[in-house]
Amino acid sequence: MNINTLNLNSKVPKGPIMDKWRNHKSTLKLVSPNNRNNIEIIVIGTGLSGGSASATLSELGYKIKAFFYQDSPRRAHSVAAQGGINAAKNYKGDNDSVYQLFKDTIKGGDYRSREENVYRLSEISSNIIDQCVAQGVPFARDYSGYLETRSFGGTKVSRTFYAKGQTGQQLLLACYSAMSRQIVKGRIQIFNRHEMLDLVVLDGFARGIIARNLITGEIEKHSAHAVVIASGGYGNVFFLSTNAMGSNASAIWKVHKKGGLFANPCFTQIHPTCIPIHGNYQSKLTLMSESLRNDGRIWVPKKLEDATLIRNSKKNPEDIEEKDRDYFLERRYPSFGNLVPRDVASRAAKERCDKGFGIENNETKEGVFLDFSNSINKYGIEKYKEFGKYDPTIIEIQKLGKKVIESKYGNLFHMYERITDNNPYNTPMKIYPAVHYTMGGLWVDYNLMSSIPGCFVIGEANFSDHGANRLGASALMQGLADGNFILPYTIADYISKYFIGKKEKYNDILQSKEFFYTEKIVKDTLKKIIHNNGKTPVDFFHKELGKIMWEYVGMSRNNNGLLKSIKYIREIRNEFWKDVYVPKSIGNGLNTELEKAIRVADYLEIGELMAMDALNRKESCGSHFREEYKTIDGEALRDDDNYKYVSTWKYIDNKSIKDEILYKEDLIYTFAKVQSRTYK
Ligand SMILES: Cc1cc2nc3c(=O)[nH]c(=O)nc-3n(C[C@H](O)[C@H](O)[C@H](O)COP(=O)(O)OP(=O)(O)OC[C@H]3O[C@@H](n4cnc5c(N)ncnc54)[C@H](O)[C@@H]3O)c2cc1C
């Protein structure tokens, strides 16, 4: 590992934090409406970040080429988001504000994010809700007609706007409607079932991509004045995760290999409320939204023998008396209770299961209960009183209480029952932490531009706002802030500087040698995979990698484990290139095995970088928990003196991952008071 110093220019504007974004916007250059029609922008991804960027930029008059591998933009992974989206509107009158949202977010990220970005995000949050309401998003409303909110982990206010348990779906439908308006006008050209396989950099500027048509297999060249990467996160490196099966790291990884710095690769969020793993043949984990922690209490039995009886189906959770239950989050963190941030809740569940109190009858005996019985009773009694009735029976209370719970989380309960065949209204859900979100990603400056000029990165694909840990309901907020309210201004500044009033050097960019060269590299790699004549299917390598990542680079890490993981990943990678088997051909129709192989080849490299980054960070912060660095209570122990920086990695052409160079962006806090993080 090489460590070097480089003055990374984050382009954060000067002045008081409250004025930075407003002042910066007023100095950004503009592109006049009649020039916008001549500007083409490629957007990779149509999730909430890419979809909102495409819709807003085309509405402004730019020509957009939107690429995505699904059949419709509506199927991007953002559709899966369940719990909600944050905004500091103080609708509940609980004293929420831009400052409170900023403070919670920066503390939640364990002071490992750029404070100016976080402040901007908090400022913009309210505009997002206004825009979504105008677009017709059916957010939940309270009795008086105001938008309803609920709480998520790491906050003491109620600022999460939601549409039942399907917020992402409703937001994406609104975003897709906005896109559709421009698709019919021809301002957005969509390339569905297309995968970006490389970035083309011309004279140091991002000017296009090489893509594969996944239906025909054809390799295509596409040029533009700027490229926006909105390709989502890389959690699927772990094989098992809550991410959509198709989510992958290829677009960001290719940008990285073309010179884009990769920031904080080791920051992976583990979500505490997923359905526990069941068996070896599973390829996906299902999230039970964090919003459930508003009404669900997390516990395990106090006695080891009870845990064993439950695992062996000899006792039901309902049979464990209140005094024999350990509500371990409420016990350890009385101030936040079940609403501690995800990293804290996940580690606490692991600690109980490591001690033998896990309740799920799976190979690892890992699982804890998420119990709604208290809330069902509470809501039932309240409803009964509302109806002016007294002396209800338990059955009557529960019937009414369950109705309230159903109105809030009905689709999530239904989904849980379909998957597990257990009715969570009657018996507690079983949950366990799983890989969920990646806070790392391509490094971007304040303008959301990567270290390659002309290549912008938004949404989960960039590293920007969440530091070492993302608070719930903040990813949708960031994606829409980036796509609707930041990128459209900052990309105009770039375009105006480099293209407006300047003569284009090339008559036809697609004929430049860089396009041919990059296309050749892509084709050669595909040929190498196809003609490998190996015997082992792609999934085998992906699963092996996933096991190593989870064991050594997962919820907690240590020096020896990380060294081992690096060694094992290299071995699997060598084996992959020797023995992977991919049937059929490259250019002749659909080949899903080839798609997977390209993605797994990239995971096998990024996995190593994640482990290297984790090894370098000799502290515990947020979801990066190094076992060597903890307090006597077992909490994460940060080292601000030595590690208060964004780690950014540079790939060196034609060298291996181990030769990447680490540069540091020091994090300087002038507004936030850096404190140790406690939720006790
Ligand atoms: C189960 C689940 C629930 C969640 N719930 C919440 C929640 O309640 N609140 C919240 O704030 N966040 C939530 N999140 C996180 C949030 O959903 C995501 O972080 C966010 O939607 C990511 O949006 P995005 O636009 O960055 O990327 P995505 O929505 O992942 O979209 C990626 C796009 O990029 C395209 N793409 C990727 N690679 C390529 C390529 N090489 N070539 C072409 N196209 C490519 C895909 O086709 C897709 O269109 C949840 C996540 C999960 C997994």
The ligand as an SDF file (V2000), in Angstrom:
LIG
                    3D

 53 58  0  0  0  0  0  0  0  0999 V2000
  -34.3170   -2.7140    0.4720 C   0  0  0  0  0  0  0  0  0  0  0  0
  -33.8620   -1.2930    0.5530 C   0  0  0  0  0  0  0  0  0  0  0  0
  -34.6280   -0.3370    1.2030 C   0  0  0  0  0  0  0  0  0  0  0  0
  -34.2050    0.9710    1.2750 C   0  0  0  0  0  0  0  0  0  0  0  0
  -34.9830    1.8880    1.9050 N   0  0  0  0  0  0  0  0  0  0  0  0
  -34.5860    3.1810    1.9480 C   0  0  0  0  0  0  0  0  0  0  0  0
  -35.4100    4.1730    2.5630 C   0  0  0  0  0  0  0  0  0  0  0  0
  -36.4830    3.8820    3.0760 O   0  0  0  0  0  0  0  0  0  0  0  0
  -34.9670    5.4480    2.5730 N   0  0  0  0  0  0  0  0  0  0  0  0
  -33.7750    5.8140    2.0100 C   0  0  0  0  0  0  0  0  0  0  0  0
  -33.4440    6.9990    2.0370 O   0  0  0  0  0  0  0  0  0  0  0  0
  -32.9990    4.8950    1.3940 N   0  0  0  0  0  0  0  0  0  0  0  0
  -33.3650    3.6010    1.3480 C   0  0  0  0  0  0  0  0  0  0  0  0
  -32.5690    2.6790    0.7380 N   0  0  0  0  0  0  0  0  0  0  0  0
  -31.3640    3.1280    0.0220 C   0  0  0  0  0  0  0  0  0  0  0  0
  -31.7870    3.7440   -1.3150 C   0  0  0  0  0  0  0  0  0  0  0  0
  -32.8520    3.0210   -1.8490 O   0  0  0  0  0  0  0  0  0  0  0  0
  -30.6630    3.7580   -2.3390 C   0  0  0  0  0  0  0  0  0  0  0  0
  -29.4800    4.2170   -1.7650 O   0  0  0  0  0  0  0  0  0  0  0  0
  -31.0100    4.6960   -3.4810 C   0  0  0  0  0  0  0  0  0  0  0  0
  -32.2700    4.3640   -4.0070 O   0  0  0  0  0  0  0  0  0  0  0  0
  -29.9550    4.6380   -4.5680 C   0  0  0  0  0  0  0  0  0  0  0  0
  -30.4090    5.4230   -5.6410 O   0  0  0  0  0  0  0  0  0  0  0  0
  -29.4630    5.7090   -6.8610 P   0  0  0  0  0  0  0  0  0  0  0  0
  -30.2250    6.5580   -7.8220 O   0  0  0  0  0  0  0  0  0  0  0  0
  -28.1660    6.2310   -6.3950 O   0  0  0  0  0  0  0  0  0  0  0  0
  -29.1800    4.2640   -7.5070 O   0  0  0  0  0  0  0  0  0  0  0  0
  -30.1460    3.0600   -7.9140 P   0  0  0  0  0  0  0  0  0  0  0  0
  -31.5590    3.2840   -7.5840 O   0  0  0  0  0  0  0  0  0  0  0  0
  -29.4640    1.8440   -7.3930 O   0  0  0  0  0  0  0  0  0  0  0  0
  -30.0770    3.0460   -9.4670 O   0  0  0  0  0  0  0  0  0  0  0  0
  -28.9340    2.6180  -10.1740 C   0  0  0  0  0  0  0  0  0  0  0  0
  -29.1970    2.7740  -11.6470 C   0  0  0  0  0  0  0  0  0  0  0  0
  -27.9820    2.6130  -12.3340 O   0  0  0  0  0  0  0  0  0  0  0  0
  -28.1430    1.7100  -13.4130 C   0  0  0  0  0  0  0  0  0  0  0  0
  -26.8430    1.0890  -13.6290 N   0  0  0  0  0  0  0  0  0  0  0  0
  -25.9880    0.5880  -12.7010 C   0  0  0  0  0  0  0  0  0  0  0  0
  -24.8660    0.1860  -13.2890 N   0  0  0  0  0  0  0  0  0  0  0  0
  -25.0000    0.4390  -14.6040 C   0  0  0  0  0  0  0  0  0  0  0  0
  -24.1700    0.2470  -15.7280 C   0  0  0  0  0  0  0  0  0  0  0  0
  -22.9410   -0.2520  -15.6300 N   0  0  0  0  0  0  0  0  0  0  0  0
  -24.6680    0.6120  -16.9360 N   0  0  0  0  0  0  0  0  0  0  0  0
  -25.8920    1.1310  -17.0660 C   0  0  0  0  0  0  0  0  0  0  0  0
  -26.7130    1.3540  -16.0220 N   0  0  0  0  0  0  0  0  0  0  0  0
  -26.2590    1.0040  -14.8240 C   0  0  0  0  0  0  0  0  0  0  0  0
  -29.2650    0.7970  -12.9920 C   0  0  0  0  0  0  0  0  0  0  0  0
  -29.8700    0.2470  -14.1300 O   0  0  0  0  0  0  0  0  0  0  0  0
  -30.1650    1.7770  -12.2400 C   0  0  0  0  0  0  0  0  0  0  0  0
  -30.9770    2.4320  -13.1650 O   0  0  0  0  0  0  0  0  0  0  0  0
  -32.9750    1.3450    0.6790 C   0  0  0  0  0  0  0  0  0  0  0  0
  -32.1930    0.3880    0.0520 C   0  0  0  0  0  0  0  0  0  0  0  0
  -32.6120   -0.9250    0.0170 C   0  0  0  0  0  0  0  0  0  0  0  0
  -31.7030   -1.9460   -0.5600 C   0  0  0  0  0  0  0  0  0  0  0  0
  1  2  1  0
  2  3  1  0
  2 52  2  0
  3  4  2  0
  4  5  1  0
  4 50  1  0
  5  6  2  0
  6  7  1  0
  6 13  1  0
  7  8  2  0
  7  9  1  0
  9 10  1  0
 10 11  2  0
 10 12  1  0
 12 13  2  0
 13 14  1  0
 14 15  1  0
 14 50  1  0
 15 16  1  0
 16 17  1  0
 16 18  1  0
 18 19  1  0
 18 20  1  0
 20 21  1  0
 20 22  1  0
 22 23  1  0
 23 24  1  0
 24 25  2  0
 24 26  1  0
 24 27  1  0
 27 28  1  0
 28 29  2  0
 28 30  1  0
 28 31  1  0
 31 32  1  0
 32 33  1  0
 33 34  1  0
 33 48  1  0
 34 35  1  0
 35 36  1  0
 35 46  1  0
 36 37  1  0
 36 45  1  0
 37 38  2  0
 38 39  1  0
 39 40  1  0
 39 45  2  0
 40 41  1  0
 40 42  2  0
 42 43  1  0
 43 44  2  0
 44 45  1  0
 46 47  1  0
 46 48  1  0
 48 49  1  0
 50 51  2  0
 51 52  1  0
 52 53  1  0
M  END
$$$$
